[in-house]
């Protein structure tokens, strides 16, 4: 079958879908990924066909307005100001998603929630569309509030939070999508009925967030989609020497989190590690950590490294709580300290603490050398946290998220099995 995967966002919004694409290709399917232009080499070098989506989205994330919105320093006004910048990019995204689909003619479309054109394209082509997300939040449930709201639970309002947050993008871009449907797809401006996905895949572990009892059987929590294809990576000589010169260090990395002074952040981390009596590996990739090389024997600075190879060498992991980084540190069985900034990061921080695999998350407004030192000391020194992290990592590592996703789609007859020649069917 020809399977198109549409995704939009940062590397964390692309890498899991590449893992899924490689699994589909290994199962005998022809796969295309439509993603931001910046990821062409990352995807194409692994033998997956690539289609360009707007690269301006990632460039926008580096603007002062975007950083203010994401950091919260600009309040709601900063977020609203971003909409006017997103809309021209969004219109281009719609056009490029449709161009990719017209050229590829998929029989199944798997799409990230940000790829807003995909359900409409599936309607036009008459093929099934499957929503795929690395976090819950697109299937209403009473069990917990949407990961995108700052509350663990709002009781009877939980279902409403999912519906509101999942529908916010559609509401913002409704007029633009309506015009595009008519002008480029030749469809009515509004679908005759809501465009519900034929199925939904959630690429995280049931051991991290249990499956709600009120979800339908068209929804699957499959386990994480890990990209484990960098088999040849080994620590460079300097990192190898540092690792061998003392106890296992603590990993600290905040990616490209906004609103941070890299020099000040680096200094604070070095002090926190010293207070906790721990060595550390600091990752500068993304720019949140940086500045002149620190003159401190207890830290070693790297630009980056594959998490699946680096994290098992650590004693604990400190990071911002992105879905992919959280998955990697939990899979490695390491106590995890999350310092969330925005989006779904507070959600993952709460879950890690609730699971006993790390201390309570540190809100960025409380982040200091002292609070970070206390969290590191607890994560590395508490035997119960270490045991729970190890046990959780064993369970996560045993899951085959990609394989389970493919099996689920085959059982739903949305993906043809090479052995049975099943045909895809549209949702009823």
C-alpha positions as CSV (number, residue, x, y, z in Angstrom):
1,X,0.0,0.0,0.0
2,X,1.0,3.6,-0.5
3,X,1.0,5.3,3.0
4,X,1.5,9.0,3.4
5,X,2.5,10.4,6.8
6,X,1.9,14.1,7.3
7,X,3.6,15.9,10.2
8,X,4.6,19.4,11.2
9,X,6.7,20.9,14.0
10,X,10.1,20.4,15.5
11,X,12.3,17.3,15.5
12,X,10.2,15.9,18.3
13,X,7.2,16.0,15.9
14,X,9.1,14.3,13.1
15,X,11.4,11.6,14.6
16,X,8.7,9.3,15.9
17,X,6.9,9.4,12.6
18,X,10.1,8.5,10.8
19,X,10.4,5.4,13.1
20,X,6.8,4.5,12.1
21,X,7.6,5.0,8.4
22,X,10.6,2.7,8.6
23,X,8.4,0.1,10.2
24,X,5.8,0.4,7.5
25,X,8.5,0.2,4.8
26,X,10.0,-2.9,6.4
27,X,6.5,-4.4,6.3
28,X,6.4,-4.0,2.5
29,X,4.6,-0.6,2.1
30,X,5.5,2.4,0.0
31,X,5.8,5.3,2.4
32,X,6.0,9.1,2.0
33,X,6.6,11.6,4.8
34,X,5.5,15.2,4.3
35,X,7.3,17.4,6.8
36,X,9.1,20.7,7.1
37,X,11.8,21.3,4.6
38,X,14.6,21.3,7.2
39,X,14.1,17.6,7.8
40,X,14.6,16.4,4.2
41,X,18.1,15.0,4.7
42,X,17.1,13.5,8.1
43,X,14.3,11.6,6.4
44,X,15.6,10.9,2.9
45,X,18.9,9.6,4.2
46,X,17.0,6.7,5.7
47,X,15.4,5.8,2.4
48,X,12.0,7.3,3.0
49,X,10.4,9.5,0.2
50,X,10.1,13.1,1.3
51,X,7.7,16.0,0.4
52,X,8.3,19.5,1.5
53,X,6.0,21.4,4.0
54,X,6.7,25.0,5.0
55,X,10.1,25.5,6.7
56,X,9.0,28.9,7.8
57,X,7.2,27.3,10.8
58,X,10.5,26.5,12.5
59,X,12.0,29.8,11.6
60,X,9.0,31.5,13.2
61,X,9.7,29.6,16.5
62,X,13.0,31.5,16.7
63,X,11.5,35.0,16.6
64,X,11.2,37.1,19.7
65,X,7.4,37.0,19.5
66,X,7.3,33.2,19.4
67,X,9.7,32.9,22.2
68,X,7.7,35.3,24.3
69,X,4.5,33.4,23.6
70,X,6.1,30.0,24.5
71,X,7.8,31.3,27.6
72,X,4.8,33.0,28.9
73,X,6.7,36.3,29.3
74,X,4.4,38.0,26.8
75,X,1.1,36.7,28.3
76,X,-1.9,35.9,26.1
77,X,-1.2,39.0,23.9
78,X,2.0,37.4,22.6
79,X,0.1,34.2,21.7
80,X,-2.5,36.2,19.8
81,X,0.1,38.2,17.9
82,X,1.5,34.9,16.6
83,X,-1.7,34.0,14.9
84,X,-1.2,36.6,12.2
85,X,2.2,35.1,11.4
86,X,0.9,31.5,11.4
87,X,-1.9,32.1,9.0
88,X,0.2,32.8,5.8
89,X,2.3,29.7,6.7
90,X,-0.8,27.7,7.3
91,X,-2.2,28.6,3.9
92,X,1.0,27.5,2.3
93,X,0.9,24.3,4.4
94,X,-2.5,23.4,3.0
95,X,-1.3,23.9,-0.6
96,X,1.9,21.9,-0.1
97,X,0.1,19.0,1.8
98,X,-2.3,18.8,-1.2
99,X,0.5,18.9,-3.7
100,X,2.3,16.0,-1.9
101,X,-0.9,13.9,-1.8
102,X,-1.8,14.6,-5.5
103,X,1.7,13.4,-6.5
104,X,1.8,10.4,-4.3
105,X,-1.9,9.3,-4.4
106,X,-1.9,7.6,-1.0
107,X,-4.2,4.8,-0.1
108,X,-3.9,5.7,3.6
109,X,-2.9,9.0,5.3
110,X,-1.5,9.0,8.8
111,X,-1.3,12.5,10.2
112,X,0.0,14.6,13.1
113,X,-2.6,16.8,14.7
114,X,-0.8,19.9,13.3
115,X,-1.1,18.6,9.8
116,X,-4.5,20.2,9.4
117,X,-5.0,19.5,5.7
118,X,-4.8,15.7,6.0
119,X,-8.4,14.9,6.9
120,X,-9.7,17.1,4.1
121,X,-7.3,15.6,1.6
122,X,-8.5,12.1,2.7
123,X,-12.1,13.2,2.0
124,X,-11.1,14.4,-1.4
125,X,-9.2,11.2,-2.3
126,X,-11.7,8.8,-0.7
127,X,-9.0,7.2,1.5
128,X,-8.9,6.6,5.3
129,X,-7.1,9.0,7.5
130,X,-5.6,8.0,10.8
131,X,-4.8,10.5,13.5
132,X,-1.4,9.7,15.2
133,X,-0.1,11.6,18.2
134,X,2.8,11.3,20.7
135,X,0.5,12.5,23.5
136,X,-3.1,12.0,24.5
137,X,-5.6,14.9,24.1
138,X,-7.5,14.2,20.9
139,X,-9.9,11.6,22.3
140,X,-12.2,13.0,25.0
141,X,-12.1,11.1,28.3
142,X,-13.3,11.5,31.9
143,X,-10.1,10.0,33.2
144,X,-7.9,13.1,33.0
145,X,-7.8,16.7,31.7
146,X,-6.2,17.5,28.3
147,X,-2.4,17.6,28.6
148,X,-2.5,21.1,27.2
149,X,-4.3,22.6,30.2
150,X,-2.4,23.3,33.5
151,X,-4.6,20.9,35.6
152,X,-4.3,17.2,36.3
153,X,-8.1,16.9,36.5
154,X,-11.2,19.1,36.3
155,X,-13.6,16.3,37.3
156,X,-16.7,16.4,35.2
157,X,-15.2,19.0,32.8
158,X,-12.3,16.7,31.7
159,X,-14.0,15.6,28.5
160,X,-14.7,19.2,27.6
161,X,-11.1,20.2,27.9
162,X,-10.1,17.6,25.3
163,X,-12.7,18.8,22.9
164,X,-11.9,22.4,23.3
165,X,-8.1,22.0,23.0
166,X,-8.3,19.5,20.1
167,X,-10.7,21.8,18.2
168,X,-8.8,25.1,18.8
169,X,-6.7,24.8,15.7
170,X,-9.7,24.1,13.5
171,X,-11.5,27.1,15.0
172,X,-8.6,29.5,14.4
173,X,-8.1,28.4,10.7
174,X,-11.7,27.6,9.8
175,X,-12.2,30.4,7.3
176,X,-8.8,29.7,5.6
177,X,-9.5,26.0,5.4
178,X,-13.0,26.6,3.9
179,X,-11.5,28.8,1.2
180,X,-8.8,26.3,0.4
181,X,-11.3,23.4,0.2
182,X,-13.3,25.2,-2.4
183,X,-10.4,26.7,-4.4
184,X,-8.0,23.7,-4.5
185,X,-9.9,20.6,-3.5
186,X,-13.1,21.4,-5.4
187,X,-15.1,20.5,-2.3
188,X,-17.8,22.3,-0.4
189,X,-16.4,24.9,2.0
190,X,-17.6,22.7,4.9
191,X,-17.7,19.0,5.1
192,X,-21.3,17.6,5.2
193,X,-20.4,15.7,8.4
194,X,-17.5,16.0,10.9
195,X,-14.2,14.6,9.6
196,X,-13.5,12.0,12.2
197,X,-10.4,9.8,11.8
198,X,-10.9,6.2,10.9
199,X,-8.7,5.3,13.9
200,X,-6.3,7.0,16.3
201,X,-2.8,5.9,17.3
202,X,-1.2,7.2,20.4
203,X,2.6,6.7,20.3
204,X,3.3,6.5,24.1
205,X,3.3,3.8,26.7
206,X,0.3,2.5,28.6
207,X,2.7,2.1,31.5
208,X,3.2,5.8,31.5
209,X,-0.4,6.8,31.0
210,X,-3.0,4.0,31.4
211,X,-5.7,3.6,28.7
212,X,-8.9,5.2,29.8
213,X,-11.9,2.8,30.0
214,X,-14.1,5.2,28.1
215,X,-12.1,5.2,24.9
216,X,-13.5,3.3,21.9
217,X,-11.8,0.4,20.3
218,X,-10.8,2.6,17.3
219,X,-8.2,4.1,19.6
220,X,-4.9,2.4,20.3
221,X,-2.1,3.3,22.8
222,X,0.7,1.4,21.1
223,X,3.9,2.2,23.0
224,X,6.5,4.7,21.9
225,X,7.8,4.9,18.4
226,X,11.6,4.9,18.9
227,X,14.1,5.6,16.1
228,X,16.9,3.2,16.9
229,X,18.9,3.3,13.7
230,X,22.1,5.0,14.8
231,X,23.8,1.7,15.7
232,X,27.4,2.9,15.2
233,X,27.4,5.8,17.7
234,X,30.0,5.6,20.5
235,X,31.2,8.4,22.8
236,X,34.0,10.5,21.4
237,X,37.4,10.2,23.2
238,X,36.8,13.2,25.5
239,X,33.3,12.1,26.5
240,X,34.6,8.5,27.0
241,X,37.4,9.8,29.2
242,X,35.0,11.8,31.3
243,X,32.6,8.9,31.7
244,X,35.4,6.6,32.8
245,X,36.9,9.1,35.3
246,X,34.2,8.8,38.0
247,X,30.6,7.8,38.9
248,X,27.9,8.0,36.2
249,X,27.0,11.6,35.5
250,X,23.7,13.4,35.3
251,X,22.4,14.4,31.9
252,X,21.1,18.0,31.6
253,X,19.6,19.4,28.5
254,X,16.8,21.8,27.7
255,X,16.8,21.8,23.9
256,X,15.8,25.1,22.5
257,X,13.5,26.2,25.3
258,X,12.7,29.9,25.0
259,X,13.2,32.8,27.3
260,X,16.5,31.5,28.7
261,X,19.9,33.2,29.0
262,X,22.2,30.3,28.0
263,X,25.2,31.6,29.9
264,X,23.1,32.1,33.1
265,X,21.4,28.8,32.7
266,X,24.8,27.0,32.3
267,X,26.2,28.6,35.4
268,X,23.1,27.7,37.4
269,X,23.3,24.0,36.3
270,X,27.0,23.8,37.2
271,X,26.3,25.2,40.6
272,X,23.4,22.9,41.1
273,X,25.5,19.8,40.3
274,X,28.2,21.0,42.6
275,X,25.7,21.4,45.5
276,X,24.3,18.0,44.8
277,X,27.8,16.5,44.7
278,X,27.2,15.1,41.2
279,X,29.0,15.1,37.9
280,X,27.1,16.2,34.8
281,X,27.0,16.0,31.0
282,X,25.5,19.2,29.6
283,X,23.9,19.2,26.1
284,X,24.1,22.5,24.3
285,X,22.1,21.5,21.2
286,X,19.1,23.8,20.7
287,X,20.8,26.8,22.4
288,X,19.2,26.8,25.9
289,X,22.6,25.9,27.4
290,X,25.7,27.6,26.1
291,X,28.4,30.2,26.5
292,X,32.1,29.9,27.1
293,X,33.4,26.4,28.0
294,X,33.0,26.0,31.8
295,X,36.1,25.7,33.8
296,X,34.6,23.0,36.1
297,X,36.0,19.5,36.4
298,X,32.7,18.0,37.4
299,X,30.9,18.8,34.0
300,X,31.4,17.9,30.4
301,X,29.7,19.7,27.6
302,X,28.5,18.1,24.4
303,X,26.5,19.4,21.5
304,X,24.3,16.4,21.4
305,X,24.1,12.6,21.1
306,X,21.5,9.9,20.4
307,X,19.4,9.7,23.5
308,X,19.0,5.9,23.2
309,X,22.8,5.5,23.4
310,X,23.7,8.3,25.8
311,X,21.0,8.1,28.5
312,X,21.8,4.5,29.6
313,X,25.3,5.8,30.5
314,X,23.8,8.4,32.9
315,X,22.7,8.2,36.5
316,X,19.7,10.5,36.0
317,X,18.3,12.8,33.3
318,X,17.3,16.4,33.7
319,X,15.3,18.0,30.9
320,X,12.3,20.1,29.8
321,X,9.8,17.3,29.5
322,X,9.2,17.0,25.8
323,X,7.3,13.9,24.9
324,X,10.2,12.3,23.0
325,X,12.9,13.2,25.6
326,X,10.7,11.9,28.4
327,X,10.2,8.7,26.5
328,X,13.9,8.3,26.1
329,X,14.9,8.9,29.7
330,X,12.1,6.6,31.0
331,X,13.0,3.9,28.6
332,X,16.7,4.1,29.8
333,X,15.4,3.4,33.3
334,X,16.8,6.6,34.6
335,X,15.3,8.8,37.4
336,X,14.0,11.8,35.5
337,X,13.8,15.4,36.7
338,X,11.5,17.5,34.5
339,X,11.7,21.3,34.4
340,X,8.7,22.1,32.2
341,X,8.2,25.3,30.2
342,X,5.0,25.1,28.2
343,X,2.6,22.9,26.2
344,X,2.4,19.2,27.3
345,X,5.7,19.4,29.3
346,X,4.0,20.0,32.7
347,X,1.7,17.0,32.0
348,X,4.7,14.7,31.5
349,X,6.4,16.2,34.6
350,X,3.4,15.3,36.7
351,X,3.2,11.8,35.3
352,X,6.8,11.1,36.0
353,X,6.3,12.2,39.6
354,X,3.0,10.2,40.0
355,X,4.8,7.1,38.7
356,X,7.5,7.5,41.3
357,X,10.2,7.7,38.6
358,X,11.4,11.1,39.6
359,X,10.8,14.1,41.9
360,X,8.0,16.6,41.4
361,X,8.6,18.8,38.3
362,X,10.3,22.2,38.9
363,X,8.3,25.0,37.4
364,X,10.5,27.4,35.5
365,X,9.6,30.2,37.9
366,X,11.1,28.1,40.8
367,X,14.1,26.9,38.8
368,X,17.3,27.8,40.7
369,X,20.6,26.2,41.7
370,X,19.1,25.2,45.0
371,X,15.8,23.7,43.7
372,X,17.6,21.9,40.9
373,X,20.3,20.6,43.3
374,X,17.6,19.3,45.7
375,X,15.8,17.5,42.8
376,X,19.0,16.0,41.5
377,X,19.9,14.8,45.0
378,X,16.5,13.2,45.4
379,X,16.5,11.6,42.0
380,X,20.0,10.1,42.4
381,X,19.8,9.3,46.1
382,X,16.4,7.8,46.6
383,X,16.5,4.1,46.2
384,X,12.7,3.8,45.7
385,X,12.9,6.3,42.8
386,X,15.8,4.4,41.2
387,X,14.0,1.1,41.5
388,X,10.8,2.4,40.1
389,X,12.6,4.1,37.2
390,X,14.5,0.8,36.4
391,X,11.3,-1.2,36.5
392,X,9.4,1.2,34.3
393,X,12.2,1.3,31.8
394,X,12.2,-2.5,31.5
395,X,8.5,-2.5,30.7
396,X,8.7,0.4,28.2
397,X,11.7,-1.2,26.4
398,X,9.8,-4.5,26.0
399,X,7.0,-2.7,24.0
400,X,7.1,-2.6,20.2
401,X,5.2,0.6,19.5
402,X,5.8,0.6,15.8
403,X,4.9,-3.1,15.4
404,X,1.8,-2.8,17.5
405,X,0.7,0.2,15.4
406,X,1.0,-1.7,12.2
407,X,-0.8,-4.7,13.7
408,X,-3.6,-2.5,14.9
409,X,-4.1,-0.9,11.5
410,X,-4.1,-4.3,9.8
411,X,-6.7,-5.6,12.3
412,X,-8.8,-2.5,11.5
413,X,-8.4,-3.3,7.8
414,X,-7.0,0.1,7.3
415,X,-3.6,-1.2,6.2
416,X,-3.3,-4.1,3.9
417,X,-1.2,-7.0,5.2
418,X,1.3,-8.3,2.7
419,X,0.1,-11.8,3.6
420,X,-3.6,-11.3,3.2
421,X,-4.2,-8.6,0.5
422,X,-6.8,-6.9,2.7
423,X,-8.3,-3.8,1.2
424,X,-8.6,-0.5,3.2
425,X,-12.1,0.4,4.2
426,X,-13.6,3.8,4.9
427,X,-15.0,4.6,8.4
428,X,-18.7,4.1,8.8
